[in-house]
Amino acid sequence: MHSQILKELQHTHDFAVINRKGERRTWQVLVITFLTMALEITAGTVFGSMALLADGWHMATHVTAFMITLFAYRYSRVHADDGTFAFSPGKVGVLGGFASSIALGIVALMMLVESGERFLHPHLIQFDEAIIVACFGLLINVICALLLKDHDHSDSHHHKHDHGQHHDHDHNLKAAYVHVLADALTSVLAIIALLTGKYYGLSWLDPSMGIVGGLVIIRWSYTLMRETSPVLVDESVAERYKVAIQKAIESDADNRIADLHIWRVSPGHFAVIISVVSHVPKIPDHYKGLLKNIHGFGGGNKLSHITVEVNQCLGDGCIDAD
């Protein structure tokens, strides 16, 4: 009984971002970074090089960030269909991106503190050795960046549907990519400072470049945090989305929206709850149909889950003010 209508009304609540190619590339980057980290820490300990040790432990923070990225991917896959989350684990990748932005900010603060300390207490710099380390680190970062670049959209999709989403929707992979860029920037600035110090004696440029790099990375961290945090806390979406919904509903008959709630259930996907008042109410599917082709949801964004409450307006108090 009711089986046919129940089947028509039921639909998927799965909006998780599944990016298998991005996940594979992140694994490759993790292995490369981990091996480089182990080599630098071992060599630094054996040869007594502070430059090697510092770069090795710096890479360790990025290894941690990549592990967060991979955990988020796996967790989203495992729980994609088990009903653990009301709207699927669509925000797990966003949470991974947010956690990585925090880690990125911590790395930047450590760079600022260490650079400031070296201004106050200059260290003896072994230029030749340090330049080799910085160039080696830059090479590794370029390889990792090439592995991750553009793979946040080439194979990403929301589980079972919606292939080819807008490229910035995979905040999880974007966070990993930013970590690689941050490390590459650190290496480039270090090479410039070391070459200048070696040939022109401007050793003060070494901590100066550290401060510049730290400030740039803090800005990257803040940008990533600003992109992910509104999704996590269901921050009110841009007014244009609400206006588009209201216009689509109220341009039909004498409909008026009494209550409207809209939020992101995952990157690129919105859920909306609408309470409609009308003299001649119609079935919910009628109002859902009005929202199918509304404008204002560009960049791959869409209304993926719509709930409509319909109320009939009776009596003198319901006379349209227009």
DANOR-V377022 format. One record per residue. N is the residue number from 0. SS is DSSP state (~ for helix, > for strand, _ for the rest). PHI is phi in radians with two decimals (NA if undefined). D_FIRST is the distance of its C-alpha to the first C-alpha in Angstrom with 1 decimal. Layout:
n=(N	N)
ss=(SS	SS)
phi=(PHI	PHI)
d_first=(D_FIRST	D_FIRST)
This chain:
n=(0	1	2	3	4	5	6	7	8	9	10	11	12	13	14	15	16	17	18	19	20	21	22	23	24	25	26	27	28	29	30	31	32	33	34	35	36	37	38	39	40	41	42	43	44	45	46	47	48	49	50	51	52	53	54	55	56	57	58	59	60	61	62	63	64	65	66	67	68	69	70	71	72	73	74	75	76	77	78	79	80	81	82	83	84	85	86	87	88	89	90	91	92	93	94	95	96	97	98	99	100	101	102	103	104	105	106	107	108	109	110	111	112	113	114	115	116	117	118	119	120	121	122	123	124	125	126	127	128	129	130	131	132	133	134	135	136	137	138	139	140	141	142	143	144	145	146	147	148	149	150	151	152	153	154	155	156	157	158	159	160	161	162	163	164	165	166	167	168	169	170	171	172	173	174	175	176	177	178	179	180	181	182	183	184	185	186	187	188	189	190	191	192	193	194	195	196	197	198	199	200	201	202	203	204	205	206	207	208	209	210	211	212	213	214	215	216	217	218	219	220	221	222	223	224	225	226	227	228	229	230	231	232	233	234	235	236	237	238	239	240	241	242	243	244	245	246	247	248	249	250	251	252	253	254	255	256	257	258	259	260	261	262	263	264	265	266	267	268	269	270	271	272	273	274	275	276	277	278	279	280	281	282	283	284	285	286	287	288	289	290	291	292	293	294	295	296	297	298	299	300	301	302	303	304	305	306	307	308	309	310	311	312	313	314	315	316	317	318	319	320	321)
ss=(_	_	~	~	~	~	~	~	~	_	_	_	_	_	_	_	>	>	>	~	~	~	~	~	~	~	~	~	~	~	~	~	~	~	~	~	~	~	~	~	~	~	~	~	~	~	~	_	_	~	~	~	~	~	~	~	~	~	~	~	~	~	~	~	~	~	~	~	~	~	~	~	~	~	~	~	~	~	_	_	_	_	_	_	_	_	_	_	_	_	_	~	~	~	~	~	~	~	~	~	~	~	~	~	~	~	~	~	~	~	~	~	~	~	~	~	~	~	~	~	_	_	_	_	_	_	~	~	~	~	~	~	~	~	~	~	~	~	~	~	~	~	~	~	~	~	~	~	_	_	_	_	_	_	_	>	>	>	_	_	>	>	>	_	_	_	~	~	~	_	~	~	~	~	~	~	~	~	~	~	~	~	~	~	~	~	~	~	~	~	~	~	~	~	~	~	~	~	~	~	_	_	_	~	~	~	~	~	~	~	~	~	~	~	~	~	~	~	~	~	~	~	~	~	~	~	~	~	~	~	~	~	_	_	_	_	_	_	~	~	~	~	~	~	~	~	~	~	~	~	_	_	_	_	_	>	>	>	>	>	>	>	>	>	>	>	_	_	>	>	>	>	>	>	>	>	>	>	_	_	_	_	_	~	~	~	~	~	~	~	_	_	_	_	_	_	_	_	_	_	_	>	>	>	>	>	>	>	>	>	>	>	_	_	_	~	~	~	_	_	_	_)
phi=(NA	1.17	-1.07	-1.17	-1.18	-1.11	-1.11	-1.23	-1.43	-1.39	-2.67	-1.22	-2.02	-1.75	-2.16	-1.26	-1.46	-1.94	-2.23	-1.17	-1.16	-1.08	-1.15	-1.08	-1.15	-1.15	-1.06	-1.08	-1.13	-1.05	-1.10	-1.06	-1.15	-1.13	-1.11	-1.13	-1.04	-1.10	-1.12	-1.20	-1.16	-1.12	-1.12	-1.09	-1.22	-1.20	-1.69	1.17	-1.67	-1.19	-1.09	-1.14	-1.08	-1.08	-1.18	-1.11	-1.25	-1.12	-1.17	-1.09	-1.16	-1.29	-1.02	-1.06	-1.11	-1.15	-1.15	-1.09	-1.03	-1.18	-1.07	-1.11	-1.06	-1.14	-1.08	-1.10	-1.15	-1.09	-1.79	-1.11	-2.17	-1.64	1.32	-1.11	-1.95	-1.07	-2.17	1.19	-1.40	-1.12	-1.67	-1.12	-1.09	-1.15	-1.09	-1.08	-1.10	-1.14	-1.08	-1.16	-1.13	-1.13	-1.06	-1.10	-1.11	-1.13	-1.04	-1.10	-1.12	-1.09	-1.10	-1.13	-1.12	-1.12	-1.14	-1.09	-1.13	-1.32	-1.17	-1.32	-2.29	-1.01	-1.78	-1.25	-1.77	-1.54	-1.01	-1.03	-1.13	-1.12	-1.12	-1.07	-1.08	-1.13	-1.16	-1.10	-1.09	-1.12	-1.05	-1.08	-1.19	-1.12	-1.07	-1.14	-1.11	-1.15	-1.18	-1.62	-1.06	1.22	-1.56	-1.46	-2.44	-1.16	-2.34	-1.53	-2.80	-1.51	-0.70	1.32	-2.84	1.05	-1.22	1.23	-1.23	-0.98	-1.08	-1.59	-1.37	-1.57	-1.10	-1.08	-1.26	-1.06	-1.10	-1.09	-1.11	-1.12	-1.05	-1.13	-1.09	-1.09	-1.14	-1.11	-1.05	-1.03	-1.16	-1.08	-1.11	-1.14	-1.09	-1.06	-1.14	-1.21	-1.11	-1.14	-1.17	-1.17	-1.64	-2.13	1.28	-1.58	-1.16	-1.16	-1.20	-1.07	-1.21	-1.10	-1.15	-1.08	-1.18	-1.04	-1.08	-1.06	-1.16	-1.12	-1.17	-1.06	-1.13	-1.08	-1.07	-1.11	-1.09	-1.15	-1.13	-1.20	-1.31	-1.61	-1.08	-1.08	-1.19	-1.21	-1.76	0.95	-1.07	-0.98	-1.36	-1.00	-1.05	-1.11	-1.18	-1.15	-1.09	-1.10	-1.16	-1.07	-1.12	-1.13	-1.37	-1.41	-1.39	-1.82	0.93	-1.89	-1.05	-2.37	-1.59	-1.54	-2.63	-2.54	-2.24	-2.40	-2.68	-1.49	-1.65	-2.96	-1.00	1.52	-2.19	-1.99	-2.02	-2.44	-2.10	-2.20	-1.90	-1.87	-2.05	-2.68	-1.16	-2.15	-1.16	-2.12	-1.19	-0.96	-1.05	-1.09	-1.29	-1.11	-1.11	-1.15	-1.70	-1.12	-2.10	-1.25	-1.62	1.87	-2.00	-1.40	1.16	1.54	-1.26	-2.72	-1.43	-1.79	-2.49	-2.10	-2.09	-2.13	-1.88	-1.92	-2.19	-1.53	-1.70	-2.18	1.68	-1.14	-1.19	-1.84	-1.14	-1.14	-1.17	-1.38)
d_first=(0.0	3.8	5.3	8.0	9.2	9.2	11.3	13.5	14.2	15.2	18.7	21.7	23.9	26.7	30.0	32.5	35.6	36.2	39.8	40.7	44.0	45.0	44.2	46.3	49.1	49.0	49.4	52.5	53.9	53.4	55.3	58.1	58.5	58.4	61.1	63.2	62.9	64.0	66.9	68.2	67.9	69.7	72.4	72.9	73.5	75.8	77.8	77.7	76.2	74.6	73.3	71.4	70.0	68.9	67.1	65.5	64.0	62.9	60.9	59.4	57.6	56.1	54.9	53.1	51.5	50.3	48.8	46.8	45.6	44.6	42.9	40.7	39.8	38.9	37.0	34.9	34.1	33.2	30.9	29.3	25.9	25.9	24.6	28.0	28.5	26.4	27.3	28.5	32.2	33.3	36.2	37.6	39.8	40.9	41.8	43.8	45.6	46.4	47.7	49.9	51.3	52.4	54.1	55.7	57.1	58.5	60.2	61.8	63.1	64.6	66.3	67.7	69.0	70.6	72.2	73.6	75.0	76.7	78.3	79.9	80.7	81.1	80.5	82.6	80.6	81.0	80.4	80.5	78.0	75.7	75.7	74.7	71.8	70.6	70.7	68.9	66.2	65.9	65.5	62.7	61.0	61.3	59.7	56.8	56.4	56.3	53.6	51.4	52.3	49.6	47.1	45.0	43.4	44.2	41.4	39.3	35.7	32.7	30.6	28.8	29.8	32.5	35.6	39.0	38.7	41.7	44.4	44.8	41.2	41.9	43.9	44.0	46.0	48.0	49.2	50.5	52.2	53.9	55.2	56.8	58.3	59.7	61.4	62.8	64.1	65.8	67.4	68.7	70.2	71.8	73.4	74.8	76.2	77.6	79.3	80.8	81.9	83.5	85.5	86.2	86.2	83.5	81.8	80.3	77.9	76.0	74.6	74.4	72.0	70.0	69.6	68.7	66.0	64.6	64.3	62.6	60.1	59.4	58.5	56.1	54.6	54.2	52.6	50.0	49.3	49.0	46.4	44.2	44.5	42.8	39.7	39.7	40.2	37.8	40.8	40.3	40.1	42.6	42.7	42.3	38.7	37.9	40.0	38.2	34.8	36.2	37.9	34.8	32.8	35.6	37.0	34.0	34.3	35.3	33.1	34.6	33.6	33.9	33.2	33.1	32.9	33.4	34.3	34.7	32.1	34.4	37.3	36.4	32.9	32.2	29.3	29.3	27.9	28.8	28.7	29.3	30.8	31.0	31.9	29.2	26.4	24.0	20.7	21.3	21.1	24.2	26.2	25.1	26.4	29.7	30.2	29.8	33.4	35.3	38.8	40.2	38.2	40.7	41.7	38.3	36.6	33.2	30.4	27.8	25.5	25.0	23.5	24.0	24.2	24.8	27.0	28.3	32.1	33.4	37.0	40.5	39.9	37.7	40.3	40.6	43.9	44.5)
